[in-house]
Amino acid sequence: MLGEGIIQGMAETARNFVGSYVTKDRLTTVQYPEERLPQKEAARNFPFLVYDGNDPHAGLRCVACQICEKECPPQCIYITKSKDKKPDYIGKTQLYPAVFDIDTSVCMSCQICVEVCPFEAIKMDTEFELSTADRFGDLLQRKEQLAKPNEYYHQIHPTEASEVDARLAAEKAKAEAKAKADAEAKAKSAAEAKAKAAAAHLTAQPASAPAMPK
Amino acid sequence: MVETIDQIFVTVKHLLVGIVPVQCQRIVSASISAVGIIIFFASLFAITTVLERKGLGRIQNRYGPNRVGPFGLLQPLADGLKALIKEDIVPRAADKVVHFLAPLVLVAPVFLALAVVPLGRNMVAVDIDAGVLFFFAVGAATELSVFMAGWSSRNKYSLLGAMRAIGQMISYEVPLILSAVTVIMMAGSLSTVRIVEAQAGYSAGLPHWFVLTPWGLAGFILFMIAATAESNRSPFDLPEGESEIIAGYYIEYSGFKFALFFLGEYIGIFAVSGLAITLFLGGWHAPFSFLTWVPSYIWFFTKLLVLIAGFIWVRGTLPRLRMDQLMNFAWKFMLPMALINILTAGVWHFMPHGFARWIVCSLLVLGPYVTLGSVLMVNQKLGKRTYRYAD
């Protein structure tokens, strides 16, 4: 009969209207500033710099190799190399960035800088509330704002951060083992050389005598 | 005491009018009524916008606006401020004078229409003998405004919207007035105050409202459908048609002119709901004899809110009609039903009181409804759309 569908529809909307006051599950709205959904682990937006330990300067993993600067498609990274050097996480002395700026208004969140970084120094952040009153100054992030501790990285991307830590630890162990082996080898060869030299000294003593007049 | 509260606005007005000299009493009296109506209905408009948005939200399982003030109730304030401080853009090619006048031409008649609606006992701004006629006459002026807006904007979507509005409003004006004619026949008067008086009294606790008769119920439903179409509300919002012609005739309006259109539309709804209350729902009369101590204007206001809630409910439920469905519905269903309803009202008037006239009149209304409905459904003019190729 004419109008049946209308009655059915009206009943449906009435059910929705009343139901939204009775069952909370019906309301799927997340009231954002007060309520938040947990971030997905793979979430990313802008890059940040990781540092180990407590000192952002001493622990900064970045060695100012400028690969990310060159690879960045929209060219939002600006790096100046330091004049002096500081030890990196392995203990090797390396350069460090005197200036490291990322213009977040230019960044397109492509993650290429993260892909190319050989030092696990630059990672993607999940911080998205970046609104500022000054679109030029405040969106250009300096080294001080970009440097964030490794603990923070663990907090936002736990799986990835653990992998990175394991890799770095393995590298460090390898480097240490190599250094140790090198040192041992060096010591050994030095000792050998010393022994050799001593032996040579002993044996060569007479032979050298004829050369003396020359 | 009850009498005093009921007549408080009337008494205050008489006191105020008594202060001024006799020569200007009439104009002061009219001005006080006008100011009262404008302030009351403009604030009701503000409340309705936020309630509508919240109601629609709940119908769609959302919260609706809840940020400005407690429960978002100050939202209209923020909306009004926004509309006021927005840039007022007039298209370069627009007819500037007409473009400027259109919103005013919309707002003025809808407020004028409210002047003849009795808001309570002795609370009518002007009691003219041809009140209902006056209402429909000024109500028709909104069509002029809509076309002025659409034409002067020099925008094809505007013009399309205006054309649709004209087609729709003229088509639905006919059943609107014809369904009101039954009440005028039965009350024997065009005066809104007389019509309300004709619905006074109670038998067995129930009021003598016209809606509680077969022809009155049918008339009321027809009237409300036609009123929805007249006020361009969903499901008859083709003139606006956000998804088709962006906003129809007020596409080129911004800032406060847009707000005025919005205001005009809502005041139009209040006015036509007020007339529906006057004609069918017993005006300011209480629904039960034991509730007559509640002030009359509260009853009018409650009925108005119920009708507005109905409008919101319908808007939240029904999708927009197609143009051919709209026209078929007006001319092939609404018009015959309204004419049959007039006949039914005549039969009701001339049959002796009793059970028999209830049965005869109910059949007279229901029979055509079922036959007309099924015939139109079968002929696929109103029913579900079927596709010849795509399915």
Interface residues (C-beta under 8 A of the other chain):
Chain A: M1 L2 G3 I6 G9 M10 E12 T13 A14 N16 F17 G19 S20 Y21 R26 L27 T28 T29 Q31
Chain B: G55 R58 I59 Q60 N61 R62 Y63 W313 V314 G316 T317 L318 F333 Y369 V370 L372 G373 S374 L376 M377 L382
